Amino acid sequence: MRPVRCWHRFQTVLRLIESTPALRARLHVKREEIRERVAAALLDRAFTALSPA
């Protein structure tokens, strides 16, 4: 099972390397947006769990 996942990841990396600079930049921005949303959701969840009901 492991080699299949590694091969899939390798193919994904190759596609990214072969992509255009504009596409790479857009993917980078989208990844940062997702990270920010996840971080905000985790913080919100942490503070919600701490607040008295």
C-alpha positions as CSV (number, residue, x, y, z in Angstrom):
1,M,0.0,0.0,0.0
2,R,2.8,2.4,0.8
3,P,4.4,2.4,-2.7
4,V,1.1,3.4,-4.3
5,R,0.8,6.5,-2.1
6,C,4.4,7.5,-2.7
7,W,3.9,7.1,-6.4
8,H,0.8,9.2,-6.3
9,R,2.6,11.9,-4.3
10,F,5.5,11.8,-6.7
11,Q,3.2,12.3,-9.7
12,T,1.5,15.2,-7.9
13,V,4.8,16.8,-7.3
14,L,5.9,16.4,-10.9
15,R,2.6,18.0,-12.1
16,L,3.3,21.0,-9.8
17,I,6.8,21.3,-11.0
18,E,5.7,21.2,-14.6
19,S,2.9,23.7,-14.0
20,T,3.0,27.4,-14.9
21,P,4.4,30.0,-12.4
22,A,0.9,31.6,-12.2
23,L,-0.7,28.3,-11.2
24,R,2.0,27.6,-8.6
25,A,1.4,31.1,-7.1
26,R,-2.3,30.6,-7.0
27,L,-1.9,27.2,-5.3
28,H,0.4,28.8,-2.8
29,V,-2.2,31.5,-2.0
30,K,-5.0,29.0,-1.7
31,R,-2.9,26.8,0.6
32,E,-2.3,29.8,2.9
33,E,-6.0,30.8,2.9
34,I,-6.9,27.2,3.9
35,R,-4.3,27.2,6.7
36,E,-5.6,30.5,8.0
37,R,-9.2,29.2,8.0
38,V,-8.2,26.0,9.8
39,A,-6.2,27.9,12.4
40,A,-9.1,30.3,13.0
41,A,-11.5,27.4,13.3
42,L,-9.2,25.6,15.8
43,L,-8.8,28.7,17.9
44,D,-12.6,29.3,17.9
45,R,-13.2,25.7,18.9
46,A,-10.6,26.0,21.7
47,F,-12.2,29.2,23.1
48,T,-15.7,27.7,22.8
49,A,-14.6,24.7,24.8
50,L,-13.2,26.9,27.5
51,S,-16.1,29.3,27.9
52,P,-18.7,28.5,30.5
53,A,-22.0,27.2,29.2
